[in-house]
Every structure is written in C-alpha cells, then in structure tokens.
Amino acid sequence: MPAITASMVAELRAKTDAPMMECKKALTEAAGDMDKAEELLRVKLGSKASKAASRVTAEGIVAAFIDGSGASKAGALIELNCETDFVSKNDDFLAFGKALAEMVAKQAPADVMALAALTIDGVTVDARRSALIGKIGENLTIRRFKRFAGDAKLVSYLHGTRIGVMVEYVGDDVAAKDVAMHVAAMKPVSLSSAEVPADLIEKERNVAAGKAAEDAKAAELAGKPAQSAEIVARRIEGSVQKFLKEVSLYNQTFVKNDKQTVAQMLEAANTTIKGFTMFVMGQGIEKKTDDFAAEVAAQVAAAKAQ
C-alpha cells in the first residue's frame, strides 16, 4: 500500500472540505487513489460542505485572547473567514472565533493545520468547522493566526471585529492600550523607519522616481529648464524619507495628541513597545463581484451559438 502523505491529505481536504482525519481514512481505504477517496467521502459525509469549499470567504472576524494565568504572558490574534457579512455576526461563528483564539494562546499550535487537528468539545477543530458549515450553510476558513508569548506584557484592541491589534510592551498599561488603538487607526508597518521592509521602500522609491519623470516631461513641454540629476535624486530621497516617517510607529503623530509623536508619548509614559501585530479582516483576499449584466449577455451569446 502506498504511503499516505500530508500533501495527499491536504489535496483531498481542499477538494472535499472534509476533516483531515476523515481524508486520511478515505485515502487509506482507497489505497492512495485520490478519485476513489473523494468518492468515499462524498458518500460518507454528503456534499454540502464540499460544495461550500469552492466559495470565496472574503468576510469574517478577527478575534483576540490574552492568557494571564501563567508566569509568562500568552496571547493570540486569529482571523476566521466566512462568505457574507451577515454570517460574520452569527453567534455560533463569533463563539468559534473566540474559542480558537484561546486555543492558540494556550496550546501553541504550530500552524493552521495543527490547530485544525486540536480537540474542542470532544471533536477536532476541523470537524467542528465542518459542522458549522453544515449548520450555517456557508464556507468557513481559518485563515491565519499569530501567537505571542514571553516576558513582555500584552494588550489587545479590537475595532469591532474587523481590525485586531496585539501589542507587546513594558511599562504603563494605559499608554500601551493607546498605542494599540493608534495602530488600528494609523496602520504603521513597523516600529521604526529602520525596520520598514525593503520591498516597500523600493516600491515608494519607484513611485517617487516615476513622479519626477512625469514632472520632467511636463517641464520640457512647457519649455522650462530640466532639473539637475542631483536635485531629482534629492527629491526622490526626500519622498522616501517622508514615507518612512509616515509608516513607522515611533515617527507617527500620536492620534490622541497631534503635538507629539508616538515615541515622545511613550518616553513621557516610561513605556517601551517590544512589537505589535495588526490583522485587518479580509486583507489581500480577492472578493468576487457578480456582474449580472455580463452573465446574462454570456448566456445569450452561448444560446445563439448553439
């Protein structure tokens, strides 16, 4: 009998949306035959969950949990997705998200697959998710999570259920909470300018260079003298430095006091931020938009072609 690999289980799960253990059992029974295993699952589990699996989950929630019971603080942010905003307000869906955040904080799964294999109320997380799909009638996916653990204190801030922030800090609790709210509002990408990812800096530099090139073309058409290469280079670098200040937490103007930066506020409060993470629900997910007119036109064209 061929070995049943994790990639085979993942492939079958993607096709059927069945729990991982059920996928492994079906593959074992089918001696590794993917088509036969899929058929076995369809017979055993029905088609409701598998039909839902193909639908885009661009709505959902961000949930947070902080466990202060141990010597070291542990916390978690998690994003749980569904198909519609209506379901994102469902009590069962919300409770599932909160339970998952607590499990991540307390049990430290390595990744989403490991989380799915943990047990909740006597069944696996993945089985509970599949049961919710059947109950609610929409596809549900655990998209991502971030666990925090260590000596630093933790504070979280949720803006509704769509933005979640976790801050690791040493010092004043109120100042740290203010930083969490600031992050949700201003969306910095790093603590300091030095930590801004290189790809973002390069992208901003390219944008600035493109603007300089457009300005040079406009000046040429207007019969004005071109700026020297040195001046253009200074303009581009100035734009980059402005960008770095705008996206780094310490350099941003504090939302609750426009007379000071976040760094100045923290210094006054004798507080140090060790790190922060922000989840924005659905960020990066391509949400499907239905074009009814185009769909009808396509159907008419297909009918004429027959």
Phi, psi and chi 1 to 4 in degrees:
 res  aa     phi    psi   chi1   chi2   chi3   chi4
   1 MET       -  132.2  178.2 -178.6  -66.8      -
   2 PRO   -66.2  151.1   24.7  -34.8      -      -
   3 ALA   -69.3  138.5      -      -      -      -
   4 ILE   -92.5  107.4  -53.1  -57.4      -      -
   5 THR   -89.9  163.0   64.6      -      -      -
   6 ALA   -62.2  -34.9      -      -      -      -
   7 SER   -67.2  -34.9   61.3      -      -      -
   8 MET   -66.0  -42.9  -68.0  169.6   65.7      -
   9 VAL   -62.5  -43.6  173.2      -      -      -
  10 ALA   -63.8  -39.6      -      -      -      -
  11 GLU   -64.3  -44.2 -179.6 -178.4   -9.7      -
  12 LEU   -67.5  -37.3 -176.9   58.0      -      -
  13 ARG   -64.4  -38.8 -177.9  173.6 -178.9  -89.3
  14 ALA   -65.0  -33.6      -      -      -      -
  15 LYS   -76.3  -36.0  -73.5 -176.9  174.8 -178.2
  16 THR  -112.6  -18.7   64.7      -      -      -
  17 ASP    63.6   19.5 -154.2   47.9      -      -
  18 ALA   -80.2  157.8      -      -      -      -
  19 PRO   -56.8  149.4  -25.4   35.2      -      -
  20 MET   -59.7  -43.0  -73.7 -172.3  -64.0      -
  21 MET   -64.8  -35.8  -69.2  -53.2  -61.6      -
  22 GLU   -66.6  -37.6  -65.8  -63.5  -24.8      -
  23 CYS   -62.6  -43.6  -70.0      -      -      -
  24 LYS   -64.5  -41.7 -174.0  174.0 -178.3  179.9
  25 LYS   -62.6  -42.5  -71.1  177.5 -176.5  176.6
  26 ALA   -65.9  -40.7      -      -      -      -
  27 LEU   -65.2  -37.9  -77.6  165.5      -      -
  28 THR   -64.8  -45.7  -58.8      -      -      -
  29 GLU   -64.3  -33.5 -174.9  176.4  -15.6      -
  30 ALA   -90.6    8.6      -      -      -      -
  31 ALA    55.0   37.6      -      -      -      -
  32 GLY    86.5   -2.2      -      -      -      -
  33 ASP   -76.0  110.8 -174.0  -45.6      -      -
  34 MET   -62.3  -45.0 -171.7   66.6   64.5      -
  35 ASP   -64.6  -42.2  -68.6  -24.8      -      -
  36 LYS   -67.4  -39.2 -174.4  175.8  179.4 -179.7
  37 ALA   -64.2  -39.5      -      -      -      -
  38 GLU   -63.2  -40.9 -176.0  176.4  -10.1      -
  39 GLU   -63.9  -41.8 -176.8  178.5  -20.0      -
  40 LEU   -60.3  -41.6  -71.8  170.0      -      -
  41 LEU   -68.3  -39.3  -76.1  174.8      -      -
  42 ARG   -61.9  -38.8  -57.2 -111.1 -172.5 -111.7
  43 VAL   -69.0  -42.7  171.2      -      -      -
  44 LYS   -75.8  -42.6 -176.8  175.7 -179.5 -179.3
  45 LEU  -106.2   -9.7  -58.2  176.3      -      -
  46 GLY    83.1 -178.7      -      -      -      -
  47 SER  -109.9   -4.0   60.3      -      -      -
  48 LYS   -62.4  -50.2 -170.8  169.1 -173.4  179.3
  49 ALA   -66.7  -38.9      -      -      -      -
  50 SER   -68.0  -34.4   60.4      -      -      -
  51 LYS   -66.4  -38.3  -72.2  178.9 -179.8  176.8
  52 ALA   -67.3  -27.1      -      -      -      -
  53 ALA   -62.3  -24.0      -      -      -      -
  54 SER   -84.1   -4.8   63.6      -      -      -
  55 ARG   -93.7  143.0  -58.9 -161.0  -65.6  -99.2
  56 VAL   -72.5  132.9  176.2      -      -      -
  57 THR  -105.6   84.9   52.2      -      -      -
  58 ALA  -102.9    1.7      -      -      -      -
  59 GLU  -113.1 -179.9  -64.8  -66.7  -21.3      -
  60 GLY   143.7 -154.3      -      -      -      -
  61 ILE  -141.3  160.8   61.6  169.7      -      -
  62 VAL  -114.4  128.7  175.5      -      -      -
  63 ALA  -119.7  154.4      -      -      -      -
  64 ALA  -135.5  151.7      -      -      -      -
  65 PHE  -150.0  138.5  178.8   81.7      -      -
  66 ILE  -125.5  125.1  -64.2  174.8      -      -
  67 ASP  -102.9  111.0  179.3   18.4      -      -
  68 GLY  -103.6   17.2      -      -      -      -
  69 SER   -82.0  -22.5   59.9      -      -      -
  70 GLY   -97.2  179.5      -      -      -      -
  71 ALA   -66.3  -36.9      -      -      -      -
  72 SER  -104.8  142.4  -64.1      -      -      -
  73 LYS   -73.5  143.0  -59.6  -68.6 -175.7 -178.2
  74 ALA  -136.6  142.3      -      -      -      -
  75 GLY  -153.3  172.7      -      -      -      -
  76 ALA  -155.4  145.4      -      -      -      -
  77 LEU  -114.4  141.6  -78.2  176.9      -      -
  78 ILE  -143.1  145.4 -168.9  162.8      -      -
  79 GLU  -113.4  123.6 -179.0  179.2  -14.0      -
  80 LEU  -118.0  125.9  178.5   65.5      -      -
  81 ASN  -110.4  151.8  -63.8  132.4      -      -
  82 CYS  -139.2 -172.2   57.0      -      -      -
  83 GLU   -92.8  -33.1  -65.2  176.4   50.6      -
  84 THR  -128.6  154.6   64.5      -      -      -
  85 ASP   -63.2  -31.3 -178.4   61.0      -      -
  86 PHE   -59.5  -47.4  177.2   75.8      -      -
  87 VAL   -68.7  -28.6  166.0      -      -      -
  88 SER   -63.9  -13.3   71.4      -      -      -
  89 LYS  -103.6    2.5  -62.2  177.0  175.3   63.3
  90 ASN   -68.1  134.7  176.7  -82.3      -      -
  91 ASP   -61.1  -41.0  -72.2  -18.9      -      -
  92 ASP   -65.1  -40.3  -69.7  -24.8      -      -
  93 PHE   -64.6  -45.5 -178.5   79.0      -      -
  94 LEU   -62.6  -42.2  -68.8  168.1      -      -
  95 ALA   -65.2  -37.5      -      -      -      -
  96 PHE   -63.5  -43.4 -173.3   49.1      -      -
  97 GLY   -62.6  -43.1      -      -      -      -
  98 LYS   -65.4  -39.9  -68.9  176.9 -178.8  177.2
  99 ALA   -64.5  -38.5      -      -      -      -
 100 LEU   -66.0  -41.4  -68.2  178.1      -      -
 101 ALA   -60.6  -41.1      -      -      -      -
 102 GLU   -66.2  -40.1 -177.0  172.9   -8.4      -
 103 MET   -63.6  -41.8  -68.4  179.7   75.0      -
 104 VAL   -61.5  -45.1  169.7      -      -      -
 105 ALA   -63.6  -43.3      -      -      -      -
 106 LYS   -88.1  -29.2  -68.6 -176.7  175.3 -179.1
 107 GLN  -110.3   -9.0  -60.0 -173.0   47.3      -
 108 ALA    52.6   55.2      -      -      -      -
 109 PRO   -65.3  150.5   26.4  -35.8      -      -
 110 ALA   -73.8  -33.7      -      -      -      -
 111 ASP  -158.6 -176.1   50.9   29.8      -      -
 112 VAL   -62.5  -38.4  170.1      -      -      -
 113 MET   -64.4  -39.6 -174.9  169.6  -74.1      -
 114 ALA   -67.0  -37.9      -      -      -      -
 115 LEU   -63.3  -41.8  172.2   59.5      -      -
 116 ALA   -62.5  -25.4      -      -      -      -
 117 ALA   -87.5  -11.2      -      -      -      -
 118 LEU   -69.1  161.4  -64.9  177.6      -      -
 119 THR  -101.3  136.3  -59.1      -      -      -
 120 ILE  -134.9  119.4  177.9  172.3      -      -
 121 ASP    53.4   41.3  -63.6  -27.5      -      -
 122 GLY    86.9   -4.2      -      -      -      -
 123 VAL  -131.2  165.3  -61.4      -      -      -
 124 THR   -71.6  156.9   65.2      -      -      -
 125 VAL   -57.8  -39.8  165.6      -      -      -
 126 ASP   -65.6  -38.7 -157.0   45.0      -      -
 127 ALA   -66.0  -38.8      -      -      -      -
 128 ARG   -64.5  -40.9  170.9   59.0   63.8   86.1
 129 ARG   -61.2  -45.3 -176.9 -175.3   65.9   86.7
 130 SER   -62.9  -37.9  -66.5      -      -      -
 131 ALA   -64.9  -38.0      -      -      -      -
 132 LEU   -67.0  -35.8  -86.5  177.6      -      -
 133 ILE   -58.8  -45.1  -69.3  173.8      -      -
 134 GLY   -64.4  -36.6      -      -      -      -
 135 LYS   -76.7  -43.3 -179.7  178.1 -179.4 -179.9
 136 ILE   -86.2  -32.8  -65.3  173.5      -      -
 137 GLY    88.4   14.9      -      -      -      -
 138 GLU  -129.4  154.9  -77.6 -165.3   10.6      -
 139 ASN   -69.0  139.5 -168.7   19.3      -      -
 140 LEU  -128.6  134.6  -49.1  177.3      -      -
 141 THR  -135.6  141.0   57.5      -      -      -
 142 ILE   -89.2  108.4  -56.5  169.0      -      -
 143 ARG   -83.2  -47.7 -174.6 -174.6 -177.6 -160.8
 144 ARG  -165.5  161.2   55.7  178.9  172.9  165.8
 145 PHE  -152.4  161.8   65.6   76.4      -      -
 146 LYS  -135.7  126.1  174.6   68.9 -178.8  -66.2
 147 ARG  -103.0  145.5 -176.2  176.0 -174.7  -90.4
 148 PHE  -124.4  135.9  -53.7   81.7      -      -
 149 ALA  -156.4  144.7      -      -      -      -
 150 GLY   151.9 -165.0      -      -      -      -
 151 ASP   -83.6  -22.2  -64.0  -29.3      -      -
 152 ALA   -69.4  152.5      -      -      -      -
 153 LYS   -77.9  159.2  -66.6 -166.3  -74.4 -174.0
 154 LEU  -124.8  145.0  -63.8  171.5      -      -
 155 VAL  -142.2  143.9   65.4      -      -      -
 156 SER  -121.9  157.9   66.4      -      -      -
 157 TYR  -142.4  127.4  172.0   71.2      -      -
 158 LEU  -112.9  124.6  -66.5  174.6      -      -
 159 HIS   -94.5   94.2 -172.6   72.0      -      -
 160 GLY    65.1 -130.1      -      -      -      -
 161 THR  -123.0   10.8   57.0      -      -      -
 162 ARG  -105.0  -19.6  -57.4 -177.7   72.4   85.0
 163 ILE  -131.3  129.4  -60.6  176.0      -      -
 164 GLY  -128.5  137.6      -      -      -      -
 165 VAL  -130.7  136.9  177.6      -      -      -
 166 MET  -123.7  131.0 -169.8   80.1   72.3      -
 167 VAL  -120.4  132.8  172.1      -      -      -
 168 GLU  -101.2  129.2  -58.2  168.4  -88.3      -
 169 TYR  -153.3  166.5   69.8   99.9      -      -
 170 VAL  -131.5  125.7  175.3      -      -      -
 171 GLY   129.8 -137.5      -      -      -      -
 172 ASP   -78.5  130.2 -177.6   67.8      -      -
 173 ASP   -67.0  -40.1  -63.4  -15.7      -      -
 174 VAL   -65.5  -43.6  174.1      -      -      -
 175 ALA   -62.4  -40.6      -      -      -      -
 176 ALA   -65.5  -40.6      -      -      -      -
 177 LYS   -63.2  -39.5 -173.9   71.1  173.0 -175.7
 178 ASP   -62.2  -38.1  -77.9  -15.2      -      -
 179 VAL   -65.1  -41.6  167.5      -      -      -
 180 ALA   -60.2  -42.9      -      -      -      -
 181 MET   -66.4  -38.6  -64.5  173.3   66.8      -
 182 HIS   -62.1  -44.6  174.1   98.5      -      -
 183 VAL   -59.7  -43.3  169.4      -      -      -
 184 ALA   -61.5  -35.5      -      -      -      -
 185 ALA   -81.1  -42.2      -      -      -      -
 186 MET  -103.4  -13.7  -57.8  -54.2  -66.1      -
 187 LYS    51.7   56.0  -61.0  177.4  176.5   55.4
 188 PRO   -66.6  157.4   27.2  -36.0      -      -
 189 VAL  -103.8  -11.0  -60.1      -      -      -
 190 SER  -158.0  168.9   65.6      -      -      -
 191 LEU   -69.8  -49.9  -76.1  174.3      -      -
 192 SER  -126.9  168.3   66.0      -      -      -
 193 SER   -60.8  -35.1  -63.3      -      -      -
 194 ALA   -66.4  -19.2      -      -      -      -
 195 GLU  -100.8    2.7  -63.3  171.4    3.3      -
 196 VAL   -65.0  130.4  175.1      -      -      -
 197 PRO   -55.9  141.8  -27.0   35.6      -      -
 198 ALA   -62.0  -34.4      -      -      -      -
 199 ASP   -67.5  -33.3   59.6  -32.0      -      -
 200 LEU   -69.6  -38.4  -67.7 -177.3      -      -
 201 ILE   -64.5  -43.6  -62.8  174.2      -      -
 202 GLU   -63.9  -39.5 -174.5   61.0   24.5      -
 203 LYS   -62.0  -43.7 -178.1  178.3  178.9 -179.2
 204 GLU   -66.3  -37.3 -172.0   63.1   25.5      -
 205 ARG   -64.7  -39.7 -178.3  169.9  -80.7  109.9
 206 ASN   -65.2  -39.5  -70.2  -22.2      -      -
 207 VAL   -63.0  -44.9  169.6      -      -      -
 208 ALA   -63.4  -39.8      -      -      -      -
 209 ALA   -65.7  -38.3      -      -      -      -
 210 GLY   -64.2  -41.1      -      -      -      -
 211 LYS   -64.0  -40.5  -71.7  179.4  179.3  178.1
 212 ALA   -63.7  -38.6      -      -      -      -
 213 ALA   -66.4  -39.9      -      -      -      -
 214 GLU   -64.8  -40.5  -71.1  -63.5  -39.1      -
 215 ASP   -63.6  -37.9  -70.8  -14.7      -      -
 216 ALA   -65.4  -39.4      -      -      -      -
 217 LYS   -65.3  -42.5  -71.7 -179.5 -178.0  178.5
 218 ALA   -63.5  -40.7      -      -      -      -
 219 ALA   -65.0  -39.4      -      -      -      -
 220 GLU   -64.3  -43.6 -176.6  179.6   -5.0      -
 221 LEU   -64.7  -30.8  -69.8  173.3      -      -
 222 ALA   -86.0   -0.8      -      -      -      -
 223 GLY    76.6   19.4      -      -      -      -
 224 LYS   -91.8  152.3  -63.3  179.2 -179.9  179.2
 225 PRO   -68.4  144.3   23.4  -33.9      -      -
 226 ALA   -74.7  146.3      -      -      -      -
 227 GLN   -72.9  152.0  -68.1 -177.6  -30.7      -
 228 SER   -69.8  158.3   67.8      -      -      -
 229 ALA   -59.8  -33.6      -      -      -      -
 230 GLU   -66.5  -42.7 -177.7  179.8   -7.2      -
 231 ILE   -66.2  -43.0  -68.4  176.3      -      -
 232 VAL   -60.3  -42.7  171.3      -      -      -
 233 ALA   -63.0  -39.2      -      -      -      -
 234 ARG   -66.8  -38.6  -75.2 -154.2  -58.4  -93.9
 235 ARG   -61.6  -45.4  -78.4 -176.3   57.3 -164.4
 236 ILE   -63.1  -46.7  -67.2  172.8      -      -
 237 GLU   -64.8  -35.6 -171.7   58.0   29.2      -
 238 GLY   -63.7  -39.0      -      -      -      -
 239 SER   -65.0  -39.8  -64.9      -      -      -
 240 VAL   -65.1  -44.7  170.9      -      -      -
 241 GLN   -63.9  -37.2  -67.5  -56.4  -45.4      -
 242 LYS   -63.2  -42.4 -179.5  174.6 -179.0  -70.9
 243 PHE   -61.3  -44.8  166.8   75.6      -      -
 244 LEU   -60.1  -38.5  -68.7  174.9      -      -
 245 LYS   -69.5  -34.9  -70.6 -178.7  179.0  179.5
 246 GLU   -72.0  -28.0  -70.5  173.3  -13.9      -
 247 VAL  -107.8   -0.5  -60.2      -      -      -
 248 SER  -102.6  131.7   55.2      -      -      -
 249 LEU   -53.5  -51.9  175.5   65.8      -      -
 250 TYR   -59.3  -33.4  -67.0  150.6      -      -
 251 ASN   -88.3  -11.7  -69.8  -50.6      -      -
 252 GLN   -71.1  149.4  -71.1 -179.1  -24.8      -
 253 THR   -71.6  129.4  -59.8      -      -      -
 254 PHE   -64.6  129.5 -177.8   38.5      -      -
 255 VAL   -63.5  -25.3  -68.6      -      -      -
 256 LYS   -94.8   -4.1  -66.3 -179.9   71.4  173.7
 257 ASN  -158.5  100.7 -178.1   -5.6      -      -
 258 ASP   -75.1    5.1   61.5    5.8      -      -
 259 LYS   -93.2   -4.6  -57.1  -59.2 -178.1 -176.7
 260 GLN  -142.0  155.5   61.2 -178.3  178.8      -
 261 THR   -83.6  169.1   64.4      -      -      -
 262 VAL   -61.7  -40.4  172.7      -      -      -
 263 ALA   -60.1  -41.5      -      -      -      -
 264 GLN   -67.4  -39.5  -70.3  168.7  -22.5      -
 265 MET   -62.5  -43.5 -178.9  -83.2  -71.8      -
 266 LEU   -66.5  -38.5  -70.2  169.9      -      -
 267 GLU   -63.1  -42.1 -176.5  177.7    4.2      -
 268 ALA   -65.4  -30.3      -      -      -      -
 269 ALA   -92.6    2.0      -      -      -      -
 270 ASN    53.3   49.4 -165.5   27.5      -      -
 271 THR  -127.9  139.4  -60.3      -      -      -
 272 THR  -118.0  130.2  -59.0      -      -      -
 273 ILE   -94.0  121.4  -56.3  -60.5      -      -
 274 LYS   -85.8  -27.1  -62.4  -67.3 -173.8  179.3
 275 GLY   174.4  166.0      -      -      -      -
 276 PHE  -150.2  155.4   69.7   87.6      -      -
 277 THR  -136.7  137.9  -62.7      -      -      -
 278 MET  -126.4  129.8  177.2  178.4   64.5      -
 279 PHE  -108.5  126.8  -79.2  179.2      -      -
 280 VAL  -108.6  119.1  177.5      -      -      -
 281 MET   -56.7  130.2 -166.0  -72.3  -58.0      -
 282 GLY    78.3    0.5      -      -      -      -
 283 GLN   -59.8  123.9 -172.5  173.7   39.2      -
 284 GLY    89.4   -6.3      -      -      -      -
 285 ILE   -88.2  130.1  -61.8  176.5      -      -
 286 GLU   -81.0  113.1 -177.0  177.9   -8.7      -
 287 LYS   -87.6  128.8 -172.1  172.7 -177.9  179.5
 288 LYS   -72.6  133.2 -178.4 -179.4  178.0 -178.2
 289 THR  -119.0  125.2   55.6      -      -      -
 290 ASP   -82.8  129.1  -66.1  -38.8      -      -
 291 ASP  -105.3   95.5 -172.1  -23.2      -      -
 292 PHE   -63.8  -41.9 -178.2   71.2      -      -
 293 ALA   -62.0  -43.4      -      -      -      -
 294 ALA   -65.4  -37.2      -      -      -      -
 295 GLU   -64.3  -43.8 -176.3  179.0  -20.6      -
 296 VAL   -64.2  -43.6  172.0      -      -      -
 297 ALA   -59.9  -40.7      -      -      -      -
 298 ALA   -63.9  -40.7      -      -      -      -
 299 GLN   -65.7  -40.6  -69.4  177.0   -7.5      -
 300 VAL   -64.3  -42.5  171.3      -      -      -
 301 ALA   -63.2  -39.7      -      -      -      -
 302 ALA   -65.8  -38.1      -      -      -      -
 303 ALA   -67.0  -38.5      -      -      -      -
 304 LYS   -67.8  -31.3  -72.6 -179.2  177.8  179.1
 305 ALA   -73.1  -18.5      -      -      -      -
 306 GLN   -77.7      -  -68.1  178.9  -10.4      -
